[in-house]
């Protein structure tokens, strides 16, 4: 009896602290197929990169973690942190996006 009551209370308490699950990892095939379906229906998908151009590595890691977990992050002025870009299927589109992010460091 005590064990059953304990398990019931424990289940309720643990349920209070359950976080939303981490985002599911997609295969390249599944992602490209989903993007194709969206395009056929007239929708567009966007990628959010909150850590773009952040030099503080601790801050960048925190932004990346929360951004990948579904959070939208704003700065002290209420402006969106990072960049939102159109998601593209295909390796050439992704390569173009990556090249656009390159910076020359002197």
C-alpha positions as CSV (number, residue, x, y, z in Angstrom):
1,X,0.0,0.0,0.0
2,X,2.7,2.5,1.0
3,X,4.7,1.7,-2.1
4,X,1.7,2.3,-4.4
5,X,0.9,5.6,-2.8
6,X,4.6,6.6,-2.9
7,X,4.8,5.8,-6.7
8,X,1.6,7.8,-7.4
9,X,2.9,10.9,-5.5
10,X,6.4,10.5,-7.1
11,X,4.8,10.3,-10.6
12,X,2.9,13.6,-10.0
13,X,6.0,15.4,-8.6
14,X,8.2,14.2,-11.4
15,X,5.5,15.2,-13.9
16,X,5.8,18.8,-12.6
17,X,9.4,19.0,-13.6
18,X,9.3,17.2,-17.0
19,X,10.7,19.4,-19.7
20,X,9.6,19.3,-23.2
21,X,11.6,16.7,-25.2
22,X,14.6,17.7,-27.1
23,X,13.9,18.2,-30.8
24,X,14.0,15.0,-32.9
25,X,17.0,14.5,-35.1
26,X,16.0,14.2,-38.8
27,X,17.8,12.3,-41.5
28,X,18.7,14.4,-44.6
29,X,16.2,12.3,-46.6
30,X,13.3,13.0,-44.2
31,X,14.2,16.7,-44.0
32,X,14.4,17.1,-47.8
33,X,11.1,15.2,-48.2
34,X,9.3,17.3,-45.7
35,X,10.7,20.5,-47.3
36,X,9.4,19.3,-50.6
37,X,5.9,18.7,-49.3
38,X,5.8,22.1,-47.7
39,X,7.0,23.7,-51.0
40,X,4.3,21.8,-52.9
41,X,1.6,23.2,-50.6
42,X,3.0,26.7,-50.7
43,X,4.6,26.8,-47.3
44,X,8.2,27.8,-46.4
45,X,10.4,26.5,-43.5
46,X,12.9,28.7,-41.8
47,X,16.0,27.9,-39.8
48,X,16.9,29.8,-36.6
49,X,20.6,30.4,-35.7
50,X,20.7,32.4,-32.5
51,X,24.4,31.9,-32.0
52,X,25.5,33.5,-35.4
53,X,28.2,36.1,-34.9
54,X,28.5,35.6,-31.1
55,X,32.1,35.5,-30.0
56,X,31.5,34.6,-26.3
57,X,31.7,30.8,-26.5
58,X,29.7,30.2,-23.3
59,X,26.9,32.5,-24.5
60,X,27.0,30.9,-28.0
61,X,26.6,27.4,-26.5
62,X,23.7,28.5,-24.4
63,X,22.0,30.2,-27.4
64,X,22.6,27.1,-29.5
65,X,21.1,24.8,-26.9
66,X,18.0,26.8,-26.3
67,X,17.5,27.7,-30.0
68,X,17.6,24.0,-30.9
69,X,15.1,23.2,-28.1
70,X,12.5,25.5,-29.7
71,X,13.2,28.8,-27.8
72,X,13.2,32.1,-29.6
73,X,15.7,34.4,-27.9
74,X,15.6,38.2,-27.7
75,X,18.2,40.7,-26.4
76,X,17.8,43.4,-23.8
77,X,15.9,45.6,-26.3
78,X,13.5,42.8,-27.3
79,X,15.1,42.2,-30.7
80,X,15.5,38.7,-32.0
81,X,19.0,37.4,-31.4
82,X,20.7,35.6,-34.3
83,X,19.4,35.0,-37.8
84,X,16.4,33.4,-39.4
85,X,17.0,32.0,-42.8
86,X,14.9,30.2,-45.4
87,X,15.5,26.4,-45.2
88,X,16.6,24.9,-48.5
89,X,16.7,21.3,-49.5
90,X,19.7,20.1,-51.5
91,X,23.4,20.3,-50.8
92,X,24.2,23.2,-53.1
93,X,21.7,25.5,-51.3
94,X,23.2,24.5,-47.9
95,X,26.7,25.1,-49.2
96,X,25.7,28.6,-50.4
97,X,24.3,29.4,-47.0
98,X,27.5,28.2,-45.3
99,X,29.7,30.2,-47.6
100,X,27.6,33.3,-46.8
101,X,28.5,32.9,-43.2
102,X,32.3,32.9,-43.7
103,X,34.1,35.8,-42.2
104,X,37.7,36.9,-43.0
105,X,39.8,37.2,-39.8
106,X,42.9,39.3,-39.9
